[in-house]
């Protein structure tokens, strides 16, 4: 079976997929960084169960 050249639409689709993947990875890193910053702050407290029930 002969190796065929990649069609132009596949090249554009691959570039778009890489872009979407990089944006998703950046969003995940941003969420993790915000979560880490909130958890490591001095005034962070885990709410007790008595505060949750009114």
N, C-alpha and C positions, 0 to 999 in steps of 0.2 A: 504494500500500500504506500503510495507516494505521500510525502509530506506537503501539505498545501499551505500557501501563504495565508496569514491571518487576515480576515476581512476587516475593512476600515471600521465597521460598526462595532466589532468586538474590541477594537482598540479604544474607541470612545467609551464603551460600556465598562471596560476594565478601569479606565481612568476615573469614571464616575463612582464606581464601587470603591476604589481606593480612597477617594475623597469622602464618601459617606462613612467608611470605616474609620478614617482618621477623626472625623467629627464626633463619631460615637465614642471613640476612645478618649478624646478630649473631654467630652461631657462626663464620662465615668470618672476620670481623674479629678475634674472639678468637684463633683459630688463627694468623692472620697476626701478631698482636701478640706472642703467645708465641714464635713462630718468630723474629721480629725481635729479641726480647729475648735469646733464647738465642744467636743468631748474633753479636750485637753485644757479648756479654759478653767479658771479658778472657781467660777461660780456655778459650775455644772453639778446638778444633783439628780440622782435617779428618783423619780416620784414614788412615794410609798403608796401602797394599795389603799390606805385609809383616805388619802387625798383624792383618789379616783372615784370613790363611792360617795355620793352626796346624800 
